[in-house]
Amino acid sequence: MADKLQTTLRDSAAMRWTALLLLALAMFCAYIFMDILSPIKDLMESTRGWDSKAFGTMEGSETFLNVFVFFLIFAGIILDKMGVRFTAVLSGAVMLVGGIIKYYAISEPFMGSGLENWFATHLNWHTGIGFIDDVLPFYQGMPASAKLAALGFMIFGCGCEMAGITVSRGIVKWFKGRETALAMGSEMALARLGVATCMIFSPFFARLGGQVNVSRSVAFGVVLLCIALMMFITYFFMDRKLDSQTGEAEEKDDPFKIKDIGKILSSLGFWLVALLCVLYYSAIFPFQKYAVNMLQCNLTLTEPAAGSFWAGEAVTIIQYIIMLVVAACSFSSNFIKGNKSLKFGLMAAAIVALAVYCVMGFKRGTAETIFAVFPLLAVAITPILGNYVDHKGKAASMLLIGSVLLVFCHLTFAFILPLFKGSAVGGAIVAYVTILVLGASFSLVPAALWPSVPKLVDEKIIGSAYALIFWIQNIGLWLFPILIGNVLTSTNAPGTAPDQLNYTWALVMLACLGVAAMLIGLYLKVVDKKKHLGLEEPNIR
């Protein structure tokens, strides 16, 4: 009999990869908005009166509802009851609502309005207990614009977390029994490029035309959230068509059950992985929100002459295109088999393009274009590491190595980089190398962490285990942006210029998280060897 005819959209490679592209682009847009203010922290201070504490409190608010109102758990329930396509559209709408609120909070019309006056006199939470007051989502004296922005960011965070778990479920639905690992790796790579895109274009729009207007950056993010919603709506119709072809109801995982918690919490391996997860990610994602300002404070950045090519707006577009070349060549080289000349040609092209990008970043004299290299090495090596864990194992060892690199990078930023203040070239080289190594660390841990969870808990409760890990992780993502802001405020004199802050103790705090993760990684290796958890064994046998 002839080859079986394609009967559903899922059987068509073009259609299922189109579905993936829709989901990945939506998350790409969400990741850009997530850090939209990170590269312009200095401008938020100079134009909106936000100090480091206000900035950190607002940034930490993103996961507040997920942690304290357990919205992350509710999102899982909604996904289970309503299915992928409904939850995808809902998450896109929630993100957009939160984004619009955040945009209005820092826009010109909000300034001097009655709503600004209301926020200035309300939500001044104060318990009188120092530590508690330092981590509340609102505090006495917090700028009104930061309060409303925090409220919008909370709503966005609910939609973003909902979108994250929904996209994962959607990929499984379309790629089950096919290229699932490759599809998930590709989605992650594109989403991480959102970080680099944000670093380049947020300052670009804020300074467009030679006039500073921070609301333009957030407006850019809101437009992207509109695009994300359109991607989800398009996916809705594709997914509905697929179900009409298969005649099946949407695939649903077991819902999160309270009784599962006891089974999960009784696993020592689970606790070690969960703690390592929250410690590691708390030293990465909150750092991203301050990284550009940290570089501004520690590098000698020379502004290009006005009217020159390097000071123009066209160079931003050119540099971004070069970045895409780096990402595309390095990522695709991992999947070339049997053609070594093409494989190494792509790798060489990626290295040359990366060198050109770094030189351009130095010539432009902007911290955000320097930090934008952060996800590039991660995009390049994530497939390699994932493939290694699948076929060779050593997940526990990779978790340990990733934690060691994390400590090395934060201590380098804290103590080595400031020594090169005054040396433009030396400081840029140290910064570029350290940022790229940090990106490599960012690949090591996720590639080993998430595939390890199924080895630690029963298959029937794996969904509940992931939900609990995400909730624990969100605690760190809420707390540490706030703590970094408070440390900066307490260790710098009042009125210190935004580009003159001392980041030493904030970076030491993040390095301590890495040390704790490293110790847990060592203990995890001991437990794995003693209890035969299989973390060092390959996923594919």
C-alpha positions as CSV (number, residue, x, y, z in Angstrom):
1,M,0.0,0.0,0.0
2,A,1.2,3.5,-0.7
3,D,2.5,5.6,2.1
4,K,-0.2,6.7,4.5
5,L,-1.7,10.0,3.4
6,Q,-1.4,12.9,5.7
7,T,-4.8,13.2,7.4
8,T,-4.3,16.0,10.0
9,L,-2.5,19.3,10.4
10,R,-0.2,17.6,12.9
11,D,1.0,15.1,10.3
12,S,2.3,18.0,8.2
13,A,5.7,19.2,9.3
14,A,5.0,22.7,7.9
15,M,1.8,23.0,9.9
16,R,3.1,21.8,13.2
17,W,6.2,24.0,12.9
18,T,3.9,26.9,12.0
19,A,2.0,26.2,15.2
20,L,5.3,26.2,17.1
21,L,6.3,29.5,15.5
22,L,3.0,31.1,16.6
23,L,3.5,30.0,20.2
24,A,7.2,30.8,20.2
25,L,6.7,34.3,18.8
26,A,4.1,35.0,21.5
27,M,6.6,34.1,24.2
28,F,9.3,36.1,22.4
29,C,7.1,39.2,22.7
30,A,6.2,38.4,26.3
31,Y,9.9,38.1,27.2
32,I,10.6,41.5,25.7
33,F,8.0,43.1,27.8
34,M,9.1,41.3,30.9
35,D,12.4,43.3,30.9
36,I,11.3,46.3,29.0
37,L,12.4,48.8,31.7
38,S,15.6,46.9,32.7
39,P,18.0,48.7,30.2
40,I,16.6,52.1,31.0
41,K,16.7,52.0,34.8
42,D,18.8,55.1,34.8
43,L,16.2,57.0,32.7
44,M,13.4,55.9,35.1
45,E,15.4,57.5,37.9
46,S,16.1,60.7,36.1
47,T,12.6,61.1,34.5
48,R,10.2,59.5,36.9
49,G,12.0,59.8,40.2
50,W,12.3,56.1,40.8
51,D,15.2,55.1,43.0
52,S,16.7,51.6,43.2
53,K,14.2,50.5,45.8
54,A,11.2,51.7,43.8
55,F,12.6,50.0,40.7
56,G,13.3,46.7,42.4
57,T,9.9,46.7,44.2
58,M,8.1,47.3,40.8
59,E,10.2,44.6,39.1
60,G,9.6,42.1,41.9
61,S,5.8,42.6,41.7
62,E,5.6,40.5,38.5
63,T,5.3,37.3,40.4
64,F,3.6,38.6,43.5
65,L,0.1,37.3,42.7
66,N,1.6,34.0,41.5
67,V,3.2,33.5,44.8
68,F,0.8,34.8,47.4
69,V,-2.6,34.4,45.6
70,F,-1.4,31.0,44.2
71,F,-2.4,32.2,40.7
72,L,0.2,29.8,39.2
73,I,-1.9,26.9,40.6
74,F,-5.1,28.4,39.3
75,A,-3.6,28.8,35.9
76,G,-2.9,25.1,35.8
77,I,-6.5,24.4,36.8
78,I,-7.8,26.7,34.1
79,L,-5.5,25.0,31.5
80,D,-6.7,21.6,32.6
81,K,-10.4,22.5,32.5
82,M,-10.5,24.7,29.5
83,G,-7.7,23.4,27.3
84,V,-4.8,24.9,25.4
85,R,-6.4,27.2,22.9
86,F,-8.8,29.0,25.4
87,T,-6.0,29.4,28.0
88,A,-3.6,30.7,25.3
89,V,-6.0,33.5,24.2
90,L,-6.9,34.2,27.9
91,S,-3.2,34.5,28.8
92,G,-2.5,36.8,25.9
93,A,-5.4,39.1,26.9
94,V,-4.3,39.2,30.6
95,M,-0.8,40.1,29.6
96,L,-2.1,42.9,27.3
97,V,-4.3,44.3,30.1
98,G,-1.4,44.4,32.5
99,G,0.9,45.9,29.8
100,I,-1.6,48.7,29.1
101,I,-1.8,49.6,32.8
102,K,2.0,49.7,33.1
103,Y,2.2,51.9,30.0
104,Y,-0.3,54.4,31.4
105,A,1.5,54.4,34.7
106,I,4.6,55.9,33.2
107,S,3.0,58.0,30.5
108,E,2.7,61.7,30.4
109,P,-1.1,61.8,30.9
110,F,-0.8,60.0,34.2
111,M,1.5,62.7,35.6
112,G,-0.5,65.3,37.6
113,S,-3.7,63.4,37.1
114,G,-6.3,62.6,39.8
115,L,-5.3,59.0,39.6
116,E,-1.7,59.9,40.4
117,N,-2.8,61.8,43.4
118,W,-4.9,58.8,44.6
119,F,-1.9,56.4,44.3
120,A,0.3,59.0,46.0
121,T,-2.0,59.0,49.1
122,H,-3.0,55.3,49.1
123,L,-1.2,51.9,49.2
124,N,1.4,53.3,51.6
125,W,1.7,49.9,53.3
126,H,3.7,50.1,56.5
127,T,4.0,47.5,59.3
128,G,6.9,48.9,61.3
129,I,8.8,45.7,60.9
130,G,11.9,46.5,58.8
131,F,12.3,43.3,56.7
132,I,8.5,43.0,56.1
133,D,8.3,46.6,54.9
134,D,11.3,46.0,52.6
135,V,9.6,43.3,50.6
136,L,6.0,44.5,50.4
137,P,4.7,45.3,46.8
138,F,3.9,48.9,47.9
139,Y,5.5,51.0,50.6
140,Q,5.3,54.4,52.1
141,G,7.0,57.0,49.8
142,M,6.9,54.8,46.7
143,P,6.3,57.0,43.6
144,A,2.7,56.8,42.4
145,S,3.8,55.8,38.9
146,A,5.8,52.9,40.3
147,K,2.8,51.7,42.3
148,L,0.5,51.7,39.3
149,A,3.2,50.1,37.2
150,A,3.6,47.4,39.8
151,L,-0.1,46.7,39.7
152,G,0.0,46.4,36.0
153,F,3.1,44.2,36.1
154,M,1.3,41.9,38.6
155,I,-1.5,41.3,36.1
156,F,1.0,40.8,33.3
157,G,2.9,38.3,35.4
158,C,-0.2,36.2,35.9
159,G,-0.8,36.1,32.1
160,C,2.9,35.4,31.4
161,E,3.1,32.4,33.7
162,M,-0.2,31.1,32.3
163,A,1.2,31.5,28.8
164,G,4.4,29.7,29.7
165,I,2.7,26.5,30.9
166,T,0.2,26.7,28.1
167,V,2.9,26.9,25.4
168,S,4.6,23.9,26.9
169,R,1.3,21.9,26.7
170,G,0.7,23.1,23.2
171,I,4.1,21.9,22.0
172,V,3.5,18.5,23.5
173,K,0.1,18.3,21.8
174,W,1.5,19.1,18.3
175,F,4.8,17.3,18.6
176,K,4.1,14.2,20.7
177,G,5.9,11.2,19.2
178,R,7.8,13.5,16.9
179,E,10.5,16.2,17.4
180,T,9.3,17.3,20.9
181,A,12.8,18.0,22.4
182,L,13.9,20.0,19.3
183,A,10.6,21.9,19.3
184,M,11.0,22.9,23.0
185,G,14.6,23.8,22.6
186,S,13.7,26.0,19.6
187,E,10.9,27.8,21.5
188,M,13.3,28.4,24.4
189,A,16.0,29.8,22.1
190,L,13.6,32.2,20.4
191,A,12.2,33.3,23.8
192,R,15.7,34.1,25.1
193,L,16.4,36.2,22.0
194,G,13.6,38.4,23.4
195,V,16.0,39.4,26.2
196,A,18.6,40.6,23.7
197,T,15.9,42.3,21.6
198,C,14.7,44.2,24.7
199,M,18.2,45.3,25.6
200,I,18.8,46.8,22.2
201,F,15.4,48.3,21.3
202,S,14.1,49.6,24.7
203,P,16.8,52.3,25.0
204,F,16.5,52.9,21.2
205,F,12.8,53.9,21.5
206,A,13.4,55.8,24.8
207,R,15.9,58.0,23.1
208,L,14.4,58.1,19.6
209,G,14.8,61.4,17.9
210,G,17.2,62.7,20.5
211,Q,14.5,63.3,23.1
212,V,14.1,61.0,26.1
213,N,10.6,59.5,26.6
214,V,10.5,56.3,28.6
215,S,6.9,55.7,27.8
216,R,7.8,55.0,24.2
217,S,9.7,51.9,25.3
218,V,6.7,50.5,27.1
219,A,4.5,51.4,24.2
220,F,6.8,49.3,22.0
221,G,6.3,46.5,24.4
222,V,2.5,46.9,24.4
223,V,2.5,46.7,20.6
224,L,4.4,43.4,20.9
225,L,1.8,42.1,23.4
226,C,-0.9,42.9,20.9
227,I,1.1,40.8,18.4
228,A,1.4,38.0,21.0
229,L,-2.4,38.0,21.4
230,M,-2.9,37.8,17.6
231,M,-0.4,34.9,17.5
232,F,-2.5,33.1,20.2
233,I,-5.8,33.8,18.3
234,T,-4.3,32.4,15.1
235,Y,-3.1,29.4,17.0
236,F,-6.7,29.0,18.4
237,F,-8.1,28.4,15.0
238,M,-5.3,26.1,14.0
239,D,-5.7,24.1,17.1
240,R,-9.5,23.9,16.7
241,K,-9.1,22.7,13.2
242,L,-6.7,19.9,14.4
243,D,-9.3,18.7,17.0
244,S,-12.0,18.7,14.3
245,Q,-9.8,16.5,12.2
246,T,-8.9,14.1,14.9
247,G,-12.3,14.0,16.5
248,E,-10.6,14.0,19.9
249,A,-11.0,16.2,22.9
250,E,-8.0,18.3,23.9
251,E,-5.3,16.3,25.7
252,K,-5.3,17.1,29.4
253,D,-2.8,16.3,32.1
254,D,-3.8,15.3,35.6
255,P,-4.8,18.4,37.5
256,F,-2.8,19.7,40.5
257,K,-4.1,17.9,43.6
258,I,-3.5,18.9,47.2
259,K,-2.9,15.2,48.2
260,D,0.0,15.1,45.7
261,I,2.0,17.6,47.8
262,G,2.7,15.1,50.5
263,K,4.1,12.6,48.1
264,I,6.3,15.2,46.4
265,L,7.6,16.8,49.6
266,S,8.7,13.4,50.9
267,S,11.3,13.2,48.2
268,L,14.7,14.5,49.3
269,G,15.8,14.6,45.7
270,F,12.9,16.8,44.8
271,W,13.7,19.3,47.6
272,L,17.3,19.5,46.5
273,V,16.4,20.2,42.8
274,A,13.7,22.7,43.9
275,L,16.1,24.6,46.1
276,L,18.8,24.5,43.5
277,C,16.3,25.9,41.0
278,V,15.1,28.8,43.2
279,L,18.7,29.7,44.2
280,Y,20.1,29.6,40.7
281,Y,17.2,31.4,38.9
282,S,17.1,34.1,41.7
283,A,20.7,34.9,40.8
284,I,20.0,35.1,37.1
285,F,16.6,36.7,36.3
286,P,16.7,39.5,38.9
287,F,20.2,40.2,37.9
288,Q,19.0,40.8,34.3
289,K,16.9,43.7,35.5
290,Y,19.9,45.5,36.9
291,A,22.7,44.3,34.6
292,V,22.7,47.2,32.2
293,N,22.8,49.7,35.1
294,M,25.6,47.7,36.8
295,L,27.6,48.0,33.6
296,Q,26.9,51.7,33.3
297,C,28.4,52.1,36.8
298,N,31.5,50.0,36.2
299,L,32.5,50.6,32.6
300,T,34.2,53.5,31.0
301,L,31.7,54.2,28.2
302,T,32.7,56.7,25.5
303,E,29.8,58.3,23.7
304,P,30.4,58.5,19.9
305,A,30.5,61.9,18.3
306,A,27.1,63.5,17.5
307,G,26.2,63.0,13.9
308,S,28.6,60.0,13.4
309,F,27.5,56.6,12.2
310,W,27.9,55.1,15.7
311,A,25.6,57.8,17.2
312,G,22.9,57.3,14.6
313,E,19.7,55.2,14.8
314,A,20.5,53.0,11.7
315,V,23.4,51.3,13.6
316,T,20.8,49.8,16.0
317,I,19.0,48.0,13.2
318,I,22.3,46.8,11.7
319,Q,23.6,45.5,15.0
320,Y,20.4,43.6,15.6
321,I,20.6,42.0,12.2
322,I,24.1,40.8,13.0
323,M,22.8,39.4,16.3
324,L,20.2,37.4,14.5
325,V,22.9,36.0,12.2
326,V,24.9,34.9,15.3
327,A,21.8,33.2,16.7
328,A,20.6,31.6,13.5
329,C,24.0,30.2,12.5
330,S,25.1,29.0,15.9
331,F,21.7,27.3,16.6
332,S,21.2,25.7,13.2
333,S,24.8,24.3,13.2
334,N,23.8,21.9,16.0
335,F,21.4,20.1,13.6
336,I,23.7,19.6,10.6
337,K,24.6,16.0,10.3
338,G,26.8,14.4,7.7
339,N,28.0,17.7,6.2
340,K,31.0,18.8,8.3
341,S,32.0,21.6,6.0
342,L,28.5,23.2,6.3
343,K,28.4,22.7,10.1
344,F,31.8,24.3,10.7
345,G,31.0,27.0,8.1
346,L,28.0,28.0,10.1
347,M,30.0,27.9,13.3
348,A,32.7,30.1,11.8
349,A,30.1,32.5,10.5
350,A,28.6,32.8,14.0
351,I,32.0,33.5,15.6
352,V,32.8,36.2,13.0
353,A,29.4,37.8,13.4
354,L,29.7,37.7,17.2
355,A,33.1,39.4,17.0
356,V,31.6,42.1,14.7
357,Y,28.7,42.6,17.1
358,C,31.0,43.0,20.1
359,V,33.1,45.6,18.3
360,M,30.0,47.5,17.3
361,G,28.7,47.4,20.8
362,F,32.0,48.8,22.1
363,K,32.0,51.5,19.4
364,R,28.5,52.6,20.3
365,G,29.6,53.0,24.0
366,T,26.3,51.7,25.4
367,A,25.9,49.2,28.3
368,E,22.7,47.7,26.9
369,T,24.3,46.6,23.6
370,I,27.2,45.0,25.6
371,F,24.8,43.0,27.9
372,A,22.7,41.9,24.9
373,V,25.3,39.2,24.1
374,F,24.0,37.4,27.3
375,P,21.6,34.9,25.6
376,L,23.7,34.4,22.4
377,L,26.0,31.6,23.8
378,A,23.0,30.1,25.5
379,V,21.2,29.9,22.2
380,A,24.2,28.3,20.6
381,I,25.0,25.5,23.2
382,T,21.6,24.7,24.7
383,P,20.9,22.0,22.0
384,I,24.4,20.5,22.5
385,L,23.9,20.3,26.3
386,G,20.4,18.9,26.0
387,N,21.6,16.2,23.6
388,Y,24.5,15.4,25.9
389,V,22.2,14.8,28.9
390,D,19.9,12.7,26.7
391,H,22.7,10.4,25.5
392,K,25.5,10.7,28.1
393,G,23.8,11.8,31.3
394,K,25.8,13.7,34.0
395,A,22.9,16.0,34.8
396,A,24.0,16.4,38.5
397,S,27.5,17.3,37.4
398,M,26.2,19.9,34.9
399,L,24.1,21.5,37.7
400,L,27.2,21.8,39.8
401,I,29.3,23.2,37.0
402,G,26.6,25.8,36.2
403,S,26.5,26.9,39.8
404,V,30.3,27.3,39.9
405,L,30.3,29.4,36.8
406,L,27.5,31.6,38.3
407,V,29.6,32.3,41.4
408,F,32.7,33.1,39.2
409,C,30.7,35.6,37.1
410,H,29.1,37.5,39.9
411,L,32.3,37.8,41.8
412,T,34.0,39.0,38.6
413,F,31.4,41.7,38.2
414,A,31.8,42.6,41.9
415,F,35.6,42.8,42.2
416,I,37.4,42.4,38.9
417,L,35.3,44.6,36.5
418,P,35.6,47.7,38.7
419,L,39.4,47.5,38.5
420,F,39.2,48.2,34.8
421,K,37.3,51.5,35.4
422,G,39.2,53.9,33.3
423,S,40.2,51.3,30.7
424,A,37.5,51.3,28.1
425,V,38.9,48.4,26.1
426,G,39.9,46.3,29.1
427,G,36.6,46.8,30.8
428,A,34.6,45.9,27.7
429,I,36.6,42.7,27.2
430,V,36.1,41.6,30.8
431,A,32.4,42.4,30.5
432,Y,31.9,40.5,27.3
433,V,33.7,37.4,28.4
434,T,31.9,37.3,31.8
435,I,28.5,37.9,30.2
436,L,29.1,35.1,27.7
437,V,30.2,32.7,30.4
438,L,27.1,33.6,32.4
439,G,25.1,32.7,29.3
440,A,26.8,29.4,29.1
441,S,25.9,28.8,32.8
442,F,22.3,29.7,32.0
443,S,22.3,26.8,29.5
444,L,24.0,24.2,31.7
445,V,21.4,24.4,34.5
446,P,18.1,24.3,32.6
447,A,19.4,21.6,30.3
448,A,20.1,19.4,33.3
449,L,17.5,20.6,35.7
450,W,14.1,20.1,34.0
451,P,14.8,16.6,32.6
452,S,15.9,15.4,36.1
453,V,12.5,16.0,37.7
454,P,10.8,12.9,36.2
455,K,13.6,10.8,37.8
456,L,12.7,12.0,41.3
457,V,8.9,11.7,41.5
458,D,6.3,9.3,40.3
459,E,5.1,9.7,36.7
460,K,1.5,10.2,37.8
461,I,2.3,13.3,39.9
462,I,5.0,14.9,37.6
463,G,2.7,17.7,36.6
464,S,2.1,18.6,40.3
465,A,5.8,18.4,40.9
466,Y,6.6,21.0,38.1
467,A,3.8,23.3,39.4
468,L,5.3,23.2,42.9
469,I,8.8,23.9,41.6
470,F,7.5,26.8,39.5
471,W,5.8,28.2,42.6
472,I,9.0,27.9,44.7
473,Q,10.9,29.5,41.9
474,N,8.5,32.4,41.7
475,I,9.2,33.2,45.4
476,G,12.8,33.9,44.5
477,L,11.8,35.9,41.4
478,W,9.6,38.1,43.6
479,L,12.0,38.5,46.5
480,F,15.4,39.2,45.0
481,P,14.6,42.1,42.6
482,I,13.3,43.8,45.7
483,L,16.3,42.8,47.8
484,I,18.8,44.0,45.2
485,G,17.0,47.4,45.1
486,N,17.1,47.6,48.9
487,V,20.8,46.7,49.1
488,L,21.6,49.3,46.5
489,T,19.7,52.0,48.4
490,S,21.2,51.1,51.7
491,T,24.8,50.8,50.5
492,N,24.9,54.1,48.4
493,A,24.5,57.6,49.7
494,P,21.2,59.4,49.0
495,G,21.3,61.3,45.7
496,T,24.0,59.1,44.2
497,A,23.8,59.5,40.4
498,P,22.2,56.4,38.6
499,D,25.5,55.7,36.8
500,Q,27.7,56.0,39.9
501,L,26.1,53.3,42.1
502,N,28.2,50.8,43.9
503,Y,26.9,47.3,43.1
504,T,29.5,45.3,45.1
505,W,27.3,44.1,47.9
506,A,24.3,43.4,45.6
507,L,26.6,41.2,43.5
508,V,28.1,39.5,46.5
509,M,24.5,38.6,47.6
510,L,23.9,37.0,44.2
511,A,27.2,35.2,44.4
512,C,26.1,33.8,47.8
513,L,23.1,32.3,46.1
514,G,25.4,30.6,43.7
515,V,27.5,29.3,46.5
516,A,24.4,27.8,48.2
517,A,23.4,26.3,44.9
518,M,26.9,24.8,44.5
519,L,26.7,23.2,47.9
520,I,23.3,21.8,47.2
521,G,24.6,20.5,43.8
522,L,27.4,18.7,45.7
523,Y,25.0,17.2,48.1
524,L,22.7,16.2,45.3
525,K,25.6,14.2,43.7
526,V,26.1,12.4,47.0
527,V,22.4,11.6,47.3
528,D,22.2,10.5,43.7
529,K,25.1,8.1,44.2
530,K,23.8,6.7,47.5
531,K,20.1,6.4,46.5
532,H,20.7,5.7,42.8
533,L,18.3,8.4,41.6
534,G,19.7,8.1,38.1
535,L,20.6,11.8,37.7
536,E,24.0,11.0,36.2
537,E,22.6,8.4,33.8
538,P,21.4,9.3,30.3
539,N,17.8,10.0,29.6
540,I,17.9,7.8,26.5
541,R,19.0,4.2,27.2
